[in-house]
Amino acid sequence: MEEEELKVSKKLLKTLTVETRTDILKSLENRPMTASELSRKLNKHVTTVSEHLDVLKESNLIERIERPGRKWIYYKLTKPGESIVHPQSYRWVFIFVTTFLTFVGGWYLLTVNAYPGHWLYPIERARENLQLLLTTNNLQRAKLHIQYAEERLEETKSVVEKGQTNMIRRTVKDYETEVSQATKEIEIAKKTNQNIVPALETFSESTAKQKTILQNLVIRLPEVRKEIQPALNISEEGHSMAVEELANITGKAYGQ
């Protein structure tokens, strides 16, 4: 392997666990950008983006560009960062991750659900984000986000039922993110004239099921209503969007 190629490590896998960081890497693929530009592009608060930029810089995936006489600070990919987003490097990165998972307990992931708090959970999330990074088609990415939303909901159910109230906000936020990202990918596909009907049908069915699960959780455990309500709201919004879009495209009425 050439020196310029990325040396994948446990630290790197932990860095890539957060999807916003992989989104930043992809955003910097074409040109350097400021934190403010990235904030607008990713629809994230600039403070949040800056925190992720610091982590990526510490992992040697990006570098700061400070130009004399100019107040703006730009960020660009380093050689290792380019290796992450460059298509030719996808294959060996994925092979490494697969091998890594095998040695640190990947076999265990096949038989045990790694929920928040489990030592394998960060590795599972890193695998998900690498899979998203490898997927360039918007509708395929939407499908993955829908799948991951269901997994985040299962995690929410698990921590609620175990009384792990300190983790509820985190799992609910992660669920909201997956639903929002699925919606975003479908909207992008729509703008590029792709056939979004199958994705909308899947999204409609999935969010309808998720609404029911969340409503039942609130009924059974009213004391967690405040924490669960944001997830319920976004599932309802996602379902309504899918139903309305399907009706507009197909001319058929879909159940609410």
LINWO-V834699 format. One line per field, one symbol per residue. phi: phi as a letter, one per 20 degrees, with the letter a starting at -180 (. if undefined). A space follows every 10 residues. Layout:
phi=???
//
This chain:
phi=.fffffefbg ffgffefefg ffffgffefe afbeffffff felcffffff ffffffffem eccecdegnc efddccfegf ffffefgfeg fffffffgfg fffepgffff dcfeegoffe ffffffffff ffffedffff ffffffffff ffffffgfff femeffdfff fffffgffff ffffffffff femefeggff ffffffffff gfffffffff cgfdggfegg ffffffffff gffffffffe mdedfe
//
